[in-house]
Amino acid sequence: MTKPLGCLNLQNFELQCGAVLPQAQLIYQTYGELASDRSNVILYPTSYGAQHYDIEWLIHPDGILDPSRWFIIIPNMFGNGLSTSPSNCQDCGLSEQGFWFTHVDNVRAQEQLLREVFKVESLALIYGWSMGAQQAYHWGALFGDRVTRIAALCGTARTTDHNRIFLLSLRAALTADLAWNGDRFTAFPERGLKAFTRIYASWAASQAFYREGIYYQLGYSSLEDYLLRAWESNYKKREPHNLLAMIDTWLRCDISDNPKYKGDYKAALAAIPSQTLVMPATTDLYFTPEDCAAEAALIPKAKYLPISSIWGHRTGNPYDNPKDAAFIRSAVRGLLAEP
């Protein structure tokens, strides 16, 4: 039976950008049962454009995260349309108005959720893919004494300049639509979203993925059919201001951009005390294995374990890719078995 959604109300919540929200909301879903000693908690933050039901597929007794053993919490990221976002908050603007969410905001809210609602002092694991991995790294640096293990898939602790170009191209595509008035959208940006999804699809999978026509194996009749049904139709479900808000969060990802580390990126990574599994995809085009390896070398207890796959960035969310899912499941269960 599906559990009801949880909601943590955050009164006068001050964001890193300086804005204060009179009432913010963190929407979350839980799976499994909390142990009496509260020692079996896994935090599983959301990724770009995703809400909890998009990523819960891997929570299964035979899946990557086993709810018969672990109590798993998926907190929805600010800006994703469920937790406080431009689409449901009149006080939430966009970066053009000097307003944005950061992962510091996400992690602070999640910490409050664990402490106030579940009375949890220590996490067995933070598991995150893409922007979820970014949040996991922030947890390790800001609340490392409370994080036993981190599994960071296809993500980095700081957005690289090359990654920024990808994100800026997505933002430029959306806001090039005639519905953008320089401040917000006056209608749904049909043409902008079409350009947005085609840029995204080209980066999210590797050249080999397209060369081998994997989309045919997934049931699509042509490349255009794949782009329309797998990409355009999915992102049409998301409110465009929320898409921009999550881009702005991703653009500002930097594990050291906070009062604790004051811009010292290497010190922030070196301060992570958790057993950390760094799992990039060998063909990821924006969280490259080279960038992930460089960060792993700076984390004291990191193990670098690349996933050899042609699925590119999508390797880390292998809901239709059993081979990569099995590799990830084995690695994560091995990490959880470590003392």
N, C-alpha and C positions, 0 to 999 in steps of 0.2 A: 504494500500500500504506500502511495506517495505521501510523504510528509508535507504539511503545510509550509509555505514560505515563512521565513522569519524576517523581522524588521527591527533594526536597532535605530532608535531616534537619537540623533546627536544634536544637543542644544548648543546654540551659539558656537558652531564649529568653525574655527579659524583655519583657513586654507593657507598654503605656503605662498600663494600669490598676494596675500594680504587681505583678501575678502573674508568677511565673516557671514556665515549662513545661519540665520536665526534657528532654522531646523533642517538639518540634513538627514538623509536616510541611507542606511546600509542594508540592502536586501540580500538575504543569504538562504541557502538550502543545505540541509544536513542529510547524511546517509549513514546507516549503521547505528550502533548504540554506544554511548559514552561509558567507558569503564568506570567502576566505582572510584578508582584512584586517579582517574583523568589522565592516564598515561598513553592512551591510544589515539591521540588526535592528529589528523592530517589536515593541513590547510591547502586548498587547491584554488588559487586565484584565477580569474577569467583572463582571456586574451582579447586581442583587438576585435571589436565587432561582435564578440560572443556574449551570450547570457548563459546562466548556469545549465539550462537544458541543452545547449549546444555542445557542451563538453562533458556531460555526465555519462556518456556512453561507455567510458572506460572504467566506471565504477561498477564492479560485478565480481562475484566470488571467483570467477575464472579470468577476470580482467586485470588491468594494470594495478588498480587499487581495489582491495578486497573489503567490502563493507561488513562482511561477517567477522572480520578481525579488527578493523579500524573504524573509528568515528571520523567521518570525512565532512569537512565544511567547505562549501564553495561560496565565497563572498563575491558578489557582483561588483565589478570595478565602477568607480564614479564615472559617469559619462556614457554608460552602456545602455541606458534607457530604463533600467529597473532601479538601481540605486540612483541617488541624486544626479540629475543630468539636465542639460539645457531643455530637453523636451518636457520635463516635469517640474521644473524649478524656475519661478519667475525671477529669482535673484541670480541665476546663473547665466552669464553672458558667454562670449567667446574671447579669444586672445586679442581680437581687434579692440575690445573694451577693457583690456588689461586683466581679464579673468581667465584662469585655467586651473585644472586639477593636476596634481603631481602624484607620483608614487609614494612620496612621503605622506600625502593626505590619505591615500588608500591604506597604507600600512598602519598609520596612526588609528584610523577607524577600525581596522581589523583587530588591532591589539586591544582596543576598548571593548570590542565584541567578545573576544576570548575571555578577557578579565571580568567583565561585568555580567555577561549572560551565562557563560559556561564555567566560570571560576577556574579557568585553565591557566596554569603558570608555565607549562613547557609543552612544546610541540614535538611529536615524534618525527614529523617530516613536513616540509613545505614542498609541494610538487607543482611546478609551473612550466608552461610552454609559452614561448614568445613573450608577450607582455606579462604573462604570469610568471615567467622566469625572472623578468626584471623586478617584479614585486618580491620574489623569493630572495634575490640578492639584497634588496633593501632591508628585508627582515633580518638577514644574516648580519648586516652591518649595524643596524639600529637596535635590534633586540637579540643579538647573537647568543647571549647567555640563556635564552629561552628556546632556542632552535637546535634540536639535536642533529637533524639531517636536512639537507637541501638536495632536491633533484631539479636541476635547471636544464630544460630542453630547448634548444634552438633560441637562445636569448643571451643578451649581454647585460652587464651591470651599468653600462653607459652607451648611449646611442652614438655610433661612430659617424663621421662626416659622410661617408659613403651611404650609410643607412639614411641619414638626413635628406640626401638628395631624393631617394625613393619617396620618403614621406612628403617632402615639399612638392614633388610631382603629383602625388595624390591630392594634396590640398589645392594645388593650382588647377588641376582638372575639375574638381568640384566647383570651385569658386569662379571658374571661367564661364560657367553657365549664365545665361541672361537673367536667370532668376535671382542671382546674387547681386545685392545692391551695395556691396562694400561693407555691410554690417551684418546682414543676415539674408536668408532665402525668403523671397516673397511667394514662391511656389516650389513644387518639387523639381529638383534639377535633373530632368530626364537626360539631357545630352551630357551634362557634367558627370552624372553617375555612369553613363555608358563608357566614357573615357576613363574614369576612375577604375572601373572593374577590369578593363583591358590592360591598364598599367599594372594593376595588382596581380592579375593572372600571369602576366609575363615574368614577374619577379618571384612568385610564390612557388613555382615548380621549376625544375631545371630544364636545360635545353634537351637533355636526353629523355626526359619525361615526354616532351612533345615529339621528339624524333621517333620514339618508339610507339607513339599513338596510344598512350595509356588510357586516355579518355574514351577510346572505343571500347576498351575492356570494362570500363565503368558503365557502359550502356548508352553512351552518347553517339548520335549518328554522324556527327561531323564536329570540326573544331568550333564552328559558330554555334552549334547546338550546345556544346560544352560551355562556351562563354556566356550564352544566354541563360541556361538553366542552372549551371553550377555557380556562376558568379553574379551576373546581373540580377537575376530574380532573388537571390539570397540577400544581396545588399539593398535591394528595394524594400526589404522588410525593416530596415533601420532608418531612423529619422536622420536627415542629413546634418543637422546641427550637432547631433551626438557623434556622428562619424568624424566631424571636424574636432570636437572636443577630445576624442580619444587619440587622434593624430597629435594634437597639441601636448597631451600627456606623454606620448611616446617620444616626441621631439625633445622634451625636457628631461628625459631619463638620464640621471647621473647620480650614481650611488653616493658621491661625495658632495653633492650640492645641498648641504644642510649645515646647521650650526655645529654639529658634532665633528664633521670632518673638514669643513671650510674649504672645499675644493681640492683636498688632497686625495685624489683618486686611488693611488697605490696604497695609501694608508687605510682607506676604507675597505679595500679588498683584503689587505693583510689582517684586518681586525675580525674577519669572519671566522669564528671558532668551530663552526659546524662541519661535520662530515659532509662534503659537497661533491655531488656527482654532476660533472659538466658534460652534457650530451648534445653536441651540435650535429647537424646533418652534413655529410661530406659535400653536398651540392647546394647548401643553403646560400642564396645570393645576397642576403642582407645581414644575417647573423652568421658570418663566415666562420668556418672551422679555425682559420688562423686567428681571428679576433677572439674566439672562445678559448683557444689554447693559451693565448697570451694572458687572459684573465685567470685561467685555471692555475697558471704558474705563479700567480701572486696570492692565491688563497692557500693558507697553510695545509689544510686537510682536504684538498681537492683531488679527485680522481678524474682524469680526462678520458672520456669514452665516446668517440665519434660513432655515429650511426651511418654505416655505408649504405647509401640509398640514392636513387635517382629522383626521388619525390621532392627534393628541394626542401624549402621551409616546411612544407606540409608533412614531411617525415615525422615531425614531432606531435602531430595530431592524427594518427593513422587509423581513423575510423573505418576506412575502406581499403586498408593496406595491412593484411594479417601478418606478413613477414616482419615488418618493422614493429608492429604492435607486440609481437612475441619477443623480439629483441629487447624492447623497452621494458616489458613486463619482467623479464628475467633479471635485467639490471636493477630495476627498482626494488624487486623483492630481495635481491642480494644486498642492496643498501639497507633495507629495513631489517635484515637479519643480523647486521653488524651491531655489536654492543655499543 
